[in-house]
Amino acid sequence: MTTLVRRAVALCALAASSVALAACGATEPGQTPRPAPSAPSATASGAAPDRAPTLAPGPAGLTPVFEHGPRAAGRTIALTFDADMTADQGPRAAAGERFDNPGLIATLRKLDVPATVFMTGRWAEEYPDAARSIGEDPRFEIANHSYSHYAYTDDCYGLPSVSEDRMRADVERAYAAFEKAGVPDAMPYFRFPGGCYDEAALKALRATGVTAVQWDVVSGDAFATDAGAVARQVLDGARPGSVVVMHCTRSAAPVTEEAVRTIVPALRKQGYRFVKVSELIGAANGRR
């Protein structure tokens, strides 16, 4: 068993986003913990698999980590969007700051692009109608990005951290927030805030049954002002099976929608087909 299994591959812009979006309040669960679901999820065609595909546990039963799909399984690619919001940002939202991005979701629908949204529980609490609408749309799937964006290691770009004995409760609190918002069938996938994790974090989450989902293409959309530069970064990094990390938080990623309007037709012209993360994981399991 390795003594440290850590990925922190976000570029400086993503790190800055994590710091800015992570001045969290306490992460006490406040709800009865429940295990992460292994729920059915509708595909873009409307069909629903019997169970959401997950990866087998790692060595010693550690939470498995997924970074990209098979490179030789066709030109598929997954766009993922982190819906970040922290526990203490309610007053900023009340004052008019937008942590959601309805224009981005509308553009994905208009372009008929499947996507996976990694949502914090706090975002679902602030925007329950939007969370439910995304979850009910067969183009999309919602996965877990923690309750209030605390880091799961002590040295993650200056983020406050959640203690090891609270990590499982933090994940479960986010699922409870999804359920309260009426989100159907949230996926058994988890993205570590800041992309930081170690063996202790993987051990702490193994009882939840989640697959940890990272990425292999960083869009650089956090706090970016040049949509063209974001689009070029994605287009330059895309490979078959890639998982692209972007954001669904307008105040912190204001040009993401514009970049998507360039990225999608360009990748389709190259022969790529957009899929949700669940399809890439299914392919990695030999499931077609």
Contacts in CASP RR format, 6 or more apart in sequence:
PFRMAT RR
TARGET T0000
AUTHOR 0000-0000-0000
METHOD contacts of the structure
MODEL  1
MTTLVRRAVALCALAASSVALAACGATEPGQTPRPAPSAPSATASGAAPD
RAPTLAPGPAGLTPVFEHGPRAAGRTIALTFDADMTADQGPRAAAGERFD
NPGLIATLRKLDVPATVFMTGRWAEEYPDAARSIGEDPRFEIANHSYSHY
AYTDDCYGLPSVSEDRMRADVERAYAAFEKAGVPDAMPYFRFPGGCYDEA
ALKALRATGVTAVQWDVVSGDAFATDAGAVARQVLDGARPGSVVVMHCTR
SAAPVTEEAVRTIVPALRKQGYRFVKVSELIGAANGRR
1 59 0 8 1.000
1 60 0 8 1.000
1 62 0 8 1.000
1 199 0 8 1.000
2 59 0 8 1.000
2 199 0 8 1.000
3 199 0 8 1.000
4 198 0 8 1.000
4 199 0 8 1.000
5 62 0 8 1.000
5 65 0 8 1.000
5 197 0 8 1.000
5 198 0 8 1.000
5 199 0 8 1.000
5 202 0 8 1.000
6 153 0 8 1.000
6 196 0 8 1.000
6 197 0 8 1.000
6 198 0 8 1.000
7 65 0 8 1.000
7 67 0 8 1.000
7 195 0 8 1.000
7 196 0 8 1.000
7 197 0 8 1.000
7 214 0 8 1.000
8 153 0 8 1.000
8 156 0 8 1.000
8 157 0 8 1.000
8 194 0 8 1.000
8 195 0 8 1.000
8 196 0 8 1.000
9 195 0 8 1.000
9 214 0 8 1.000
9 215 0 8 1.000
9 218 0 8 1.000
10 18 0 8 1.000
10 157 0 8 1.000
10 194 0 8 1.000
10 195 0 8 1.000
10 218 0 8 1.000
10 245 0 8 1.000
11 218 0 8 1.000
11 220 0 8 1.000
13 220 0 8 1.000
13 221 0 8 1.000
13 222 0 8 1.000
13 223 0 8 1.000
13 224 0 8 1.000
14 194 0 8 1.000
14 218 0 8 1.000
14 220 0 8 1.000
14 222 0 8 1.000
14 245 0 8 1.000
15 157 0 8 1.000
15 194 0 8 1.000
16 157 0 8 1.000
16 222 0 8 1.000
16 223 0 8 1.000
17 84 0 8 1.000
17 222 0 8 1.000
17 223 0 8 1.000
17 247 0 8 1.000
17 249 0 8 1.000
17 252 0 8 1.000
17 253 0 8 1.000
18 84 0 8 1.000
18 149 0 8 1.000
18 151 0 8 1.000
18 156 0 8 1.000
18 157 0 8 1.000
18 159 0 8 1.000
18 193 0 8 1.000
18 194 0 8 1.000
18 195 0 8 1.000
19 157 0 8 1.000
19 158 0 8 1.000
19 159 0 8 1.000
20 223 0 8 1.000
20 252 0 8 1.000
21 84 0 8 1.000
21 85 0 8 1.000
21 86 0 8 1.000
21 89 0 8 1.000
21 149 0 8 1.000
21 249 0 8 1.000
21 252 0 8 1.000
22 86 0 8 1.000
22 149 0 8 1.000
22 150 0 8 1.000
22 151 0 8 1.000
22 158 0 8 1.000
22 159 0 8 1.000
22 160 0 8 1.000
22 193 0 8 1.000
23 86 0 8 1.000
23 88 0 8 1.000
23 89 0 8 1.000
23 160 0 8 1.000
24 86 0 8 1.000
24 87 0 8 1.000
24 88 0 8 1.000
24 148 0 8 1.000
24 149 0 8 1.000
24 150 0 8 1.000
24 160 0 8 1.000
25 86 0 8 1.000
25 87 0 8 1.000
25 88 0 8 1.000
25 148 0 8 1.000
26 87 0 8 1.000
27 87 0 8 1.000
27 147 0 8 1.000
27 148 0 8 1.000
27 150 0 8 1.000
27 162 0 8 1.000
27 166 0 8 1.000
27 169 0 8 1.000
27 170 0 8 1.000
27 173 0 8 1.000
28 169 0 8 1.000
29 169 0 8 1.000
29 170 0 8 1.000
29 172 0 8 1.000
29 173 0 8 1.000
29 176 0 8 1.000
30 173 0 8 1.000
31 172 0 8 1.000
31 173 0 8 1.000
31 176 0 8 1.000
32 176 0 8 1.000
33 168 0 8 1.000
33 169 0 8 1.000
33 172 0 8 1.000
33 173 0 8 1.000
33 176 0 8 1.000
34 172 0 8 1.000
34 175 0 8 1.000
34 176 0 8 1.000
35 172 0 8 1.000
35 207 0 8 1.000
35 208 0 8 1.000
35 209 0 8 1.000
36 144 0 8 1.000
36 171 0 8 1.000
36 172 0 8 1.000
36 175 0 8 1.000
36 188 0 8 1.000
36 190 0 8 1.000
36 208 0 8 1.000
36 209 0 8 1.000
36 210 0 8 1.000
37 52 0 8 1.000
37 175 0 8 1.000
37 185 0 8 1.000
37 186 0 8 1.000
37 187 0 8 1.000
37 188 0 8 1.000
38 51 0 8 1.000
38 52 0 8 1.000
38 54 0 8 1.000
38 188 0 8 1.000
38 209 0 8 1.000
39 51 0 8 1.000
39 52 0 8 1.000
39 185 0 8 1.000
39 186 0 8 1.000
39 187 0 8 1.000
39 188 0 8 1.000
40 48 0 8 1.000
40 49 0 8 1.000
40 50 0 8 1.000
40 51 0 8 1.000
40 52 0 8 1.000
40 185 0 8 1.000
41 48 0 8 1.000
41 49 0 8 1.000
41 52 0 8 1.000
41 141 0 8 1.000
41 185 0 8 1.000
41 187 0 8 1.000
41 276 0 8 1.000
41 278 0 8 1.000
42 48 0 8 1.000
42 138 0 8 1.000
42 185 0 8 1.000
43 49 0 8 1.000
43 114 0 8 1.000
43 138 0 8 1.000
43 276 0 8 1.000
43 278 0 8 1.000
43 279 0 8 1.000
44 112 0 8 1.000
44 114 0 8 1.000
44 138 0 8 1.000
44 139 0 8 1.000
44 275 0 8 1.000
44 276 0 8 1.000
45 138 0 8 1.000
46 138 0 8 1.000
49 278 0 8 1.000
52 185 0 8 1.000
52 187 0 8 1.000
52 188 0 8 1.000
52 189 0 8 1.000
52 278 0 8 1.000
53 278 0 8 1.000
53 281 0 8 1.000
53 282 0 8 1.000
53 285 0 8 1.000
53 287 0 8 1.000
54 64 0 8 1.000
54 188 0 8 1.000
54 189 0 8 1.000
54 209 0 8 1.000
54 210 0 8 1.000
54 211 0 8 1.000
54 281 0 8 1.000
55 64 0 8 1.000
55 65 0 8 1.000
55 66 0 8 1.000
55 211 0 8 1.000
55 281 0 8 1.000
55 284 0 8 1.000
55 285 0 8 1.000
56 64 0 8 1.000
57 63 0 8 1.000
57 64 0 8 1.000
57 206 0 8 1.000
58 64 0 8 1.000
60 203 0 8 1.000
61 206 0 8 1.000
62 199 0 8 1.000
62 202 0 8 1.000
62 203 0 8 1.000
62 206 0 8 1.000
63 190 0 8 1.000
63 201 0 8 1.000
63 202 0 8 1.000
63 203 0 8 1.000
63 205 0 8 1.000
63 206 0 8 1.000
63 208 0 8 1.000
63 209 0 8 1.000
63 210 0 8 1.000
63 211 0 8 1.000
63 212 0 8 1.000
64 211 0 8 1.000
64 212 0 8 1.000
65 197 0 8 1.000
65 202 0 8 1.000
65 211 0 8 1.000
65 212 0 8 1.000
65 213 0 8 1.000
65 214 0 8 1.000
66 189 0 8 1.000
66 211 0 8 1.000
66 212 0 8 1.000
66 213 0 8 1.000
66 214 0 8 1.000
66 243 0 8 1.000
66 277 0 8 1.000
66 280 0 8 1.000
66 281 0 8 1.000
66 284 0 8 1.000
67 214 0 8 1.000
67 215 0 8 1.000
67 216 0 8 1.000
67 243 0 8 1.000
68 215 0 8 1.000
68 216 0 8 1.000
68 239 0 8 1.000
68 241 0 8 1.000
68 242 0 8 1.000
68 243 0 8 1.000
68 280 0 8 1.000
69 76 0 8 1.000
69 241 0 8 1.000
69 242 0 8 1.000
69 243 0 8 1.000
69 280 0 8 1.000
69 281 0 8 1.000
69 283 0 8 1.000
69 284 0 8 1.000
70 240 0 8 1.000
70 241 0 8 1.000
70 280 0 8 1.000
70 283 0 8 1.000
70 284 0 8 1.000
71 239 0 8 1.000
71 240 0 8 1.000
71 241 0 8 1.000
72 240 0 8 1.000
73 240 0 8 1.000
73 241 0 8 1.000
73 283 0 8 1.000
74 240 0 8 1.000
74 241 0 8 1.000
74 273 0 8 1.000
75 240 0 8 1.000
75 270 0 8 1.000
75 271 0 8 1.000
75 272 0 8 1.000
75 273 0 8 1.000
76 240 0 8 1.000
76 241 0 8 1.000
76 272 0 8 1.000
76 273 0 8 1.000
76 274 0 8 1.000
76 275 0 8 1.000
76 279 0 8 1.000
76 280 0 8 1.000
76 283 0 8 1.000
77 238 0 8 1.000
77 240 0 8 1.000
77 241 0 8 1.000
77 242 0 8 1.000
77 243 0 8 1.000
77 244 0 8 1.000
77 267 0 8 1.000
77 272 0 8 1.000
77 273 0 8 1.000
77 274 0 8 1.000
77 275 0 8 1.000
78 114 0 8 1.000
78 115 0 8 1.000
78 116 0 8 1.000
78 241 0 8 1.000
78 242 0 8 1.000
78 243 0 8 1.000
78 244 0 8 1.000
78 274 0 8 1.000
78 275 0 8 1.000
78 276 0 8 1.000
78 277 0 8 1.000
78 279 0 8 1.000
78 280 0 8 1.000
79 108 0 8 1.000
79 113 0 8 1.000
79 115 0 8 1.000
79 116 0 8 1.000
79 244 0 8 1.000
79 246 0 8 1.000
79 260 0 8 1.000
79 263 0 8 1.000
79 274 0 8 1.000
80 115 0 8 1.000
80 116 0 8 1.000
80 117 0 8 1.000
80 118 0 8 1.000
80 191 0 8 1.000
80 213 0 8 1.000
80 215 0 8 1.000
80 243 0 8 1.000
80 244 0 8 1.000
80 245 0 8 1.000
80 246 0 8 1.000
80 277 0 8 1.000
81 104 0 8 1.000
81 115 0 8 1.000
81 116 0 8 1.000
81 117 0 8 1.000
81 118 0 8 1.000
81 246 0 8 1.000
81 247 0 8 1.000
81 248 0 8 1.000
81 256 0 8 1.000
82 117 0 8 1.000
82 118 0 8 1.000
82 145 0 8 1.000
82 191 0 8 1.000
82 245 0 8 1.000
82 246 0 8 1.000
82 247 0 8 1.000
82 248 0 8 1.000
82 249 0 8 1.000
83 99 0 8 1.000
83 100 0 8 1.000
83 117 0 8 1.000
83 118 0 8 1.000
83 119 0 8 1.000
83 120 0 8 1.000
83 123 0 8 1.000
83 145 0 8 1.000
83 247 0 8 1.000
83 248 0 8 1.000
83 249 0 8 1.000
84 99 0 8 1.000
84 120 0 8 1.000
84 123 0 8 1.000
84 145 0 8 1.000
84 149 0 8 1.000
84 247 0 8 1.000
84 249 0 8 1.000
84 252 0 8 1.000
85 93 0 8 1.000
85 99 0 8 1.000
85 120 0 8 1.000
85 121 0 8 1.000
85 122 0 8 1.000
85 123 0 8 1.000
85 126 0 8 1.000
85 148 0 8 1.000
85 149 0 8 1.000
85 249 0 8 1.000
86 120 0 8 1.000
86 122 0 8 1.000
86 148 0 8 1.000
86 149 0 8 1.000
87 122 0 8 1.000
87 147 0 8 1.000
87 148 0 8 1.000
88 148 0 8 1.000
89 97 0 8 1.000
89 99 0 8 1.000
89 122 0 8 1.000
89 126 0 8 1.000
90 126 0 8 1.000
92 99 0 8 1.000
93 99 0 8 1.000
93 126 0 8 1.000
97 251 0 8 1.000
98 250 0 8 1.000
98 251 0 8 1.000
99 123 0 8 1.000
99 126 0 8 1.000
99 127 0 8 1.000
99 249 0 8 1.000
99 250 0 8 1.000
99 251 0 8 1.000
99 252 0 8 1.000
100 123 0 8 1.000
100 126 0 8 1.000
100 127 0 8 1.000
100 130 0 8 1.000
100 248 0 8 1.000
100 249 0 8 1.000
100 250 0 8 1.000
101 247 0 8 1.000
101 248 0 8 1.000
101 249 0 8 1.000
101 250 0 8 1.000
101 253 0 8 1.000
101 256 0 8 1.000
101 257 0 8 1.000
102 130 0 8 1.000
103 257 0 8 1.000
104 248 0 8 1.000
104 250 0 8 1.000
104 256 0 8 1.000
104 257 0 8 1.000
104 260 0 8 1.000
105 130 0 8 1.000
105 133 0 8 1.000
105 134 0 8 1.000
105 248 0 8 1.000
107 257 0 8 1.000
107 260 0 8 1.000
107 261 0 8 1.000
108 115 0 8 1.000
108 139 0 8 1.000
108 140 0 8 1.000
108 260 0 8 1.000
109 137 0 8 1.000
109 139 0 8 1.000
111 260 0 8 1.000
111 261 0 8 1.000
111 264 0 8 1.000
111 265 0 8 1.000
112 139 0 8 1.000
113 139 0 8 1.000
113 260 0 8 1.000
113 264 0 8 1.000
113 274 0 8 1.000
114 139 0 8 1.000
114 140 0 8 1.000
114 274 0 8 1.000
114 275 0 8 1.000
114 276 0 8 1.000
114 279 0 8 1.000
115 139 0 8 1.000
115 140 0 8 1.000
115 274 0 8 1.000
115 276 0 8 1.000
116 140 0 8 1.000
116 141 0 8 1.000
116 142 0 8 1.000
116 143 0 8 1.000
116 187 0 8 1.000
116 189 0 8 1.000
116 213 0 8 1.000
116 276 0 8 1.000
116 277 0 8 1.000
116 278 0 8 1.000
117 134 0 8 1.000
117 140 0 8 1.000
117 141 0 8 1.000
117 142 0 8 1.000
117 143 0 8 1.000
117 248 0 8 1.000
118 143 0 8 1.000
118 144 0 8 1.000
118 145 0 8 1.000
118 189 0 8 1.000
118 191 0 8 1.000
118 213 0 8 1.000
119 131 0 8 1.000
119 134 0 8 1.000
119 142 0 8 1.000
119 143 0 8 1.000
119 144 0 8 1.000
119 145 0 8 1.000
119 174 0 8 1.000
119 178 0 8 1.000
120 145 0 8 1.000
120 146 0 8 1.000
120 147 0 8 1.000
120 148 0 8 1.000
120 149 0 8 1.000
120 174 0 8 1.000
121 145 0 8 1.000
121 146 0 8 1.000
121 147 0 8 1.000
121 148 0 8 1.000
121 173 0 8 1.000
121 174 0 8 1.000
121 177 0 8 1.000
121 178 0 8 1.000
122 147 0 8 1.000
122 148 0 8 1.000
122 149 0 8 1.000
122 177 0 8 1.000
123 131 0 8 1.000
123 249 0 8 1.000
124 131 0 8 1.000
124 174 0 8 1.000
124 177 0 8 1.000
124 178 0 8 1.000
124 180 0 8 1.000
124 181 0 8 1.000
124 183 0 8 1.000
125 177 0 8 1.000
125 180 0 8 1.000
125 181 0 8 1.000
128 180 0 8 1.000
128 181 0 8 1.000
128 182 0 8 1.000
131 142 0 8 1.000
131 178 0 8 1.000
131 181 0 8 1.000
131 182 0 8 1.000
131 183 0 8 1.000
132 181 0 8 1.000
132 182 0 8 1.000
132 183 0 8 1.000
132 184 0 8 1.000
134 140 0 8 1.000
134 142 0 8 1.000
134 183 0 8 1.000
135 141 0 8 1.000
135 142 0 8 1.000
135 183 0 8 1.000
135 184 0 8 1.000
135 185 0 8 1.000
135 186 0 8 1.000
136 184 0 8 1.000
140 276 0 8 1.000
141 185 0 8 1.000
141 187 0 8 1.000
141 276 0 8 1.000
141 277 0 8 1.000
141 278 0 8 1.000
142 178 0 8 1.000
142 183 0 8 1.000
142 186 0 8 1.000
142 187 0 8 1.000
143 186 0 8 1.000
143 187 0 8 1.000
143 188 0 8 1.000
143 189 0 8 1.000
143 190 0 8 1.000
143 191 0 8 1.000
143 213 0 8 1.000
143 277 0 8 1.000
144 171 0 8 1.000
144 174 0 8 1.000
144 175 0 8 1.000
144 178 0 8 1.000
144 186 0 8 1.000
144 187 0 8 1.000
144 189 0 8 1.000
144 190 0 8 1.000
144 191 0 8 1.000
144 210 0 8 1.000
145 174 0 8 1.000
145 190 0 8 1.000
145 191 0 8 1.000
145 193 0 8 1.000
146 152 0 8 1.000
146 162 0 8 1.000
146 170 0 8 1.000
146 171 0 8 1.000
146 174 0 8 1.000
146 190 0 8 1.000
146 192 0 8 1.000
146 193 0 8 1.000
147 170 0 8 1.000
147 171 0 8 1.000
147 173 0 8 1.000
147 174 0 8 1.000
147 177 0 8 1.000
148 170 0 8 1.000
149 159 0 8 1.000
149 193 0 8 1.000
150 159 0 8 1.000
150 160 0 8 1.000
150 161 0 8 1.000
150 162 0 8 1.000
150 170 0 8 1.000
150 193 0 8 1.000
151 157 0 8 1.000
151 158 0 8 1.000
151 159 0 8 1.000
151 160 0 8 1.000
151 161 0 8 1.000
151 162 0 8 1.000
151 192 0 8 1.000
151 193 0 8 1.000
151 194 0 8 1.000
151 196 0 8 1.000
152 161 0 8 1.000
152 162 0 8 1.000
152 167 0 8 1.000
152 192 0 8 1.000
152 193 0 8 1.000
152 196 0 8 1.000
152 197 0 8 1.000
152 198 0 8 1.000
152 201 0 8 1.000
152 204 0 8 1.000
153 161 0 8 1.000
153 196 0 8 1.000
153 197 0 8 1.000
153 198 0 8 1.000
153 201 0 8 1.000
154 161 0 8 1.000
155 196 0 8 1.000
156 193 0 8 1.000
156 194 0 8 1.000
156 195 0 8 1.000
156 196 0 8 1.000
157 194 0 8 1.000
157 196 0 8 1.000
159 193 0 8 1.000
159 194 0 8 1.000
159 196 0 8 1.000
162 170 0 8 1.000
164 200 0 8 1.000
164 201 0 8 1.000
164 204 0 8 1.000
165 204 0 8 1.000
167 201 0 8 1.000
167 204 0 8 1.000
167 205 0 8 1.000
168 204 0 8 1.000
168 205 0 8 1.000
168 207 0 8 1.000
168 208 0 8 1.000
171 190 0 8 1.000
171 205 0 8 1.000
171 208 0 8 1.000
171 210 0 8 1.000
172 208 0 8 1.000
175 186 0 8 1.000
178 186 0 8 1.000
179 186 0 8 1.000
187 277 0 8 1.000
187 278 0 8 1.000
188 208 0 8 1.000
188 209 0 8 1.000
188 210 0 8 1.000
188 211 0 8 1.000
189 210 0 8 1.000
189 211 0 8 1.000
189 212 0 8 1.000
189 213 0 8 1.000
189 277 0 8 1.000
189 278 0 8 1.000
189 281 0 8 1.000
190 205 0 8 1.000
190 208 0 8 1.000
190 210 0 8 1.000
190 211 0 8 1.000
190 212 0 8 1.000
190 213 0 8 1.000
191 212 0 8 1.000
191 213 0 8 1.000
191 214 0 8 1.000
192 201 0 8 1.000
192 212 0 8 1.000
192 214 0 8 1.000
195 214 0 8 1.000
197 212 0 8 1.000
202 212 0 8 1.000
205 212 0 8 1.000
211 281 0 8 1.000
213 243 0 8 1.000
213 277 0 8 1.000
214 243 0 8 1.000
215 242 0 8 1.000
215 243 0 8 1.000
215 244 0 8 1.000
215 245 0 8 1.000
216 239 0 8 1.000
216 242 0 8 1.000
216 243 0 8 1.000
217 233 0 8 1.000
217 234 0 8 1.000
217 237 0 8 1.000
217 238 0 8 1.000
217 239 0 8 1.000
217 242 0 8 1.000
217 243 0 8 1.000
217 244 0 8 1.000
217 245 0 8 1.000
218 233 0 8 1.000
218 245 0 8 1.000
219 230 0 8 1.000
219 233 0 8 1.000
219 234 0 8 1.000
219 244 0 8 1.000
219 245 0 8 1.000
219 246 0 8 1.000
219 256 0 8 1.000
219 259 0 8 1.000
220 230 0 8 1.000
220 233 0 8 1.000
221 230 0 8 1.000
221 246 0 8 1.000
221 247 0 8 1.000
221 253 0 8 1.000
221 255 0 8 1.000
221 256 0 8 1.000
221 259 0 8 1.000
222 247 0 8 1.000
222 252 0 8 1.000
222 253 0 8 1.000
223 252 0 8 1.000
223 253 0 8 1.000
224 230 0 8 1.000
224 253 0 8 1.000
224 254 0 8 1.000
224 255 0 8 1.000
224 259 0 8 1.000
225 254 0 8 1.000
225 255 0 8 1.000
226 255 0 8 1.000
227 255 0 8 1.000
227 256 0 8 1.000
227 258 0 8 1.000
227 259 0 8 1.000
227 262 0 8 1.000
228 255 0 8 1.000
228 258 0 8 1.000
228 259 0 8 1.000
228 262 0 8 1.000
230 255 0 8 1.000
230 256 0 8 1.000
230 259 0 8 1.000
231 259 0 8 1.000
231 262 0 8 1.000
231 263 0 8 1.000
231 266 0 8 1.000
234 244 0 8 1.000
234 246 0 8 1.000
234 259 0 8 1.000
234 263 0 8 1.000
235 263 0 8 1.000
235 266 0 8 1.000
235 267 0 8 1.000
238 244 0 8 1.000
238 267 0 8 1.000
238 270 0 8 1.000
238 272 0 8 1.000
240 272 0 8 1.000
241 280 0 8 1.000
241 283 0 8 1.000
243 277 0 8 1.000
243 280 0 8 1.000
246 253 0 8 1.000
246 256 0 8 1.000
246 259 0 8 1.000
246 260 0 8 1.000
247 253 0 8 1.000
247 256 0 8 1.000
248 256 0 8 1.000
250 256 0 8 1.000
264 274 0 8 1.000
267 274 0 8 1.000
268 274 0 8 1.000
END
